[in-house]
Amino acid sequence: MPQREPRSVEPREPDEPLMSHRQIMLVLVGLMMAMFLSSLSQTVVGTSMRTIADDLHGLDLQVWVVTAFLIVSTIVTPIYGKLSDIFGRRPLFIIAIVLFLVGSILCSFAQDMVQLAAFRALQGLGAGGLMSLPLTIMGDVLSPRERAKYQGYFLAVFGISSILGPLIGGVLAGADQLLFLEGWRWVFLFNLPIGAAALWMVWRYLHLPAHHERVRIDWWGAALLAVGVVPLLLVAEQGREWGWGSLMSIACYVVGAVGIVLFIVVERRMGDAALIPLQLFRNRTFSMATVLGVFTGFGMFAGMMMIPFVLQIVHGMNPTEAGLSTLPMILGLMIASIGSGQVIARTGRYSFFPVIGLAVMAIGYGVLVTLQFDTPLWMLLLGQLLLGLGLGQLMQTLTIASQNAVDPKDMGVATSSATFFRQLGGTAGVAVVFSMLYSRLPETLQAAFGRQDLRADLASALEDPSVLADPGNERILGILQNPAQIGGALNEDSSFLNTADPRLAAPFLDGFSNATTGPFWAALVVVLVALVLALFFKAPPLRQKSAMEEAMQQRAERAQLEADASAPGSVARPVTASNPIVSEGAARRDGGRSGTS
């Protein structure tokens, strides 16, 4: 049998980059376009949701619109990560953008809140990829310390979209009609030109070296993940209406628990091919970053979804004004993100940022829990600024820690898993805080109407002939004439507060403001628990090479060893799956699993 000629491996100079600066920048431009699309869509909808809910007569159903998007995008996030590890980032990224755009078109033609929730779920199918794949691709082409230097570009995109989103959403939602459609419908149609530009950029410039392996796809894991997560999120949303001990709630508990147990069993059997490989959690850094990501997601979404409602209902702002009033949070996030990124790039140290960030977030929620309906606006703005300063130190730090803790072959699944658990915490946060809000609202409204000072002002207004004759007070006067309606008066349409006499509206504003205190307290407790855990967060130093460079080096070493083993007279062992090549970076990470910094 003829001997096979040994294969020569072209060595690459140690200091020679795998991609040039121009190639990296073109890839980053494509990623930034997609990230702009994703972040803009969320901020645009946030400030316009009250107008949409009022127009479609379903303010109490708006939680379904929000959580349908979050649940679906959360479930598919790890699927995108795993499939991108197998089939490459580019095709999955293109699919994500197309699904997002189709969902946007359908959302713009929704006729009720149920349809809008369904179409937002379709939009979420694409958003799951837009949330995780840009971070994964950054991990492919940049080393962790280099990543911090490029964070400024992404933060600029995020900041611009966060500033423009609320303004655009407010302007569009405030327009009665635009080109024969209600103004709020353009909140979704506005995505189309941006999405088309992002799709072209990704198609034209996102070309990365691909390495495909024949592996099993964990479809059972994906299905069981949905079975385990969705029922628990549903009961978090609907528990107040069903009853926490009702048959429906108990069924959700049982189905969710069984789904999670079966998911873990399947993931163990799938090994490296698992949707979320369980061996990743043996790494202390990855595990702690994941847990902190869940708590961070809860705290982030609880504040970001609740504050616009407080601004619009309690402070009487229109969507545009509410959008402008969220700028302190965005400003704080940008300042803290840029600052922490520069420190990480120069020192390579990052384990202390979660502690500082969570402490600042806790102070921010400490301010928010003290708010009353007549508290000066600057107190709410201060609370937002502190939340932003805290979040800016957490978001990129936890993602970098997760990526730094795994091997290059797991970059996609690790990044998507970190995003998945953060989104899971955020979805749970939205469900919990809105469930608490609307379950407490009848009680707090009743208490507000029992306040002597507010009752005196209310009686004075009802004796004023000009108040009774004002058409703007007609709706609220009808509610006041039927006290049984007061508890649910804000569930479907709160727009009557915009035109009502301040003395008539005051009890409703006081009741709503007091109802938000409970959700803010829940977020504060979650953040404080995370702060205690963050005290034990330790991480190894950041690597100097990108995931793509490490993967290429490992393949070159494996190929060279195979060539050496097959050479005539060689006594080297053949390279097999049980005799893996361990890169310098992997060895260093293994050494860091003890948690040393």
C-alpha positions, 0 to 999 in steps of 0.5 A: 500500500503506497505511503501518503505524502505528508501535507505541508502546512504554510505557517503564518507569521505570529504577528501577521493579522488574519484580516486587514484593518480594512476588512475588519472595518467593512465587516463591522459596518455591516454588523453596525447596520444590523444592530442599528435596525434591531436597537432602533426597532425596540426604542421606536416601539417603546415610546409609541406603545401607549398610543398603539394600545389606545388606538387598538383598545388594549392597554392591558394587552400591551404586555403580550405585544412586548413579551411575544417579541421577547419570548420568541427572540429569546428562544431562537437566540441559542438556535442561531448561535449553534447553527452559525457554528455549524453553517457559518455566520453569514447565511444565518445573519441574512435569514435573521434580517429577512424575517425581521423585515417581514415581521415589520411589514405585518406589524404595520397592518395589525388590526388589533392587539392580538394580531400585533402580538402575533406579528411581533412574535414573527419579528422576534424570530429575526431579532434573535439573530440580530441580537447575538450574531453581531457579538459573535462575529466580533468575537470571531474577528477581534481579540477581547482586548481589541474588541474594547477598542472597537466598542466605540463604533457600536456604542455610537450606533446604539446611542444614536438609535436610542436617541433617534428611536424615541423621537421618531416613535413619538413623532410618528405615533403623534401623527393622526395620519401619514400617507393614508395610514395611522401615524403609529403604523409607520413605526414598523414601516420605518424599519424597511429602508434601514433593513434593506441597507443592512441586508445589502451591507451584510450580503456585500461585505460579510465574508468570513472564513468558514469551517463546517463540520458534520454534526448532529443538530439538536432539534429535540433540545430546541423543542424542549427549551421552548416547552420548558421556558414558554409556560413559565413565562406565560404564568408569570404574565397571566398568573394574576388573572388565572390565579397563582394556584389555578388549574391553568397556572399549575399546568404551566408549572408542571409542563415548564418543570418537565420541559426543563428536566427533559431539556437537561437530559437531552443536552447531556446526551448530545454532548458537544452537539447540544444546543447549550453544551452543559460543559460550558457551565463547568467554567466558573467564569462563564457560569457566574457571567451567565447568572449575572446576565439573567439578573442584569436583564431583569433589572434592565428591562424592568426599568426600560419598559416601566419608565416610559409609562410613568413619563406618559401617564403620571407626568402627562407627556406625549410620546415625543416628550417621553422619548426625550426624557429617556435621554439620561439613561442613554447618556449614562449607558454610553458614558459608562460603556465607553469608559469601561471599554477603554479601561478594559482595552488598556489594562485587560482587567474587567472583573470589578465592573459588575460590582460597580455597575450593579451597585450604581443600578441599586442606587438608581432603583433606590431613587425610583422607589421613592417617587410619587405622582407629584415628585419633581421630574428631575428625580425620575431623570436622576434615577434613569441616569444612574440605571444607565451608568450601571448598565453601561458597565455590565452589558459588554463586560459580561459578554466579553467574560463569557466569550473569553472563557470558552474555546473558539469552536464554542464562540457562537453558542457561548455568545448566544447562550449569554444573550439568551439568558440575559433576554430570559431575565429581561422577558421574565422582568417584563412579565413580572413587573407588568403583572405586579403593576396591573394586579396592584392598580385596583388597590392603589386606585382605591387608596388614592380615592380615599386620600382626604386632600385628593377627595377635597380637590375632586369635590371642588372640581365636580362643583365647578360648572366649567369643569362639568361643561368641558368636553375634555372631562366627559370620559372621566366624569362618566367613570367617576359616576360609576365607581365600579369602573375605577379599578379597571379604568386604566386597563384599556385606554388611559388617553382620557387623562390627557384632557381631564381637569388636573383635580379630576385626574389626580387620584388616577395619577396617584394610584398609578404612581403608587402601583409602579412602586412595587415593580421598582422594589422587585427590580431593586431586590433582584439587583441587590441579589446580583450585587452580592453574587458579583462580589465573588466574580473572578475572571482570568486575563483576556486573551490576545488573539481573536477566536478566528485566529485561535481556531486557524492556529489549532487547525494548522497544528492538527494538520501538521501533527496528522502529516507528521504521524502519517510520515514514513517511520513516524512513531507519533500517535495519530491525532484523534478526538480523544487526543485533542490539540490544546491551544495556548489560549485554551490551556490558559483558560483551563488554568483560569477555571479556578477563578483566579484573576 
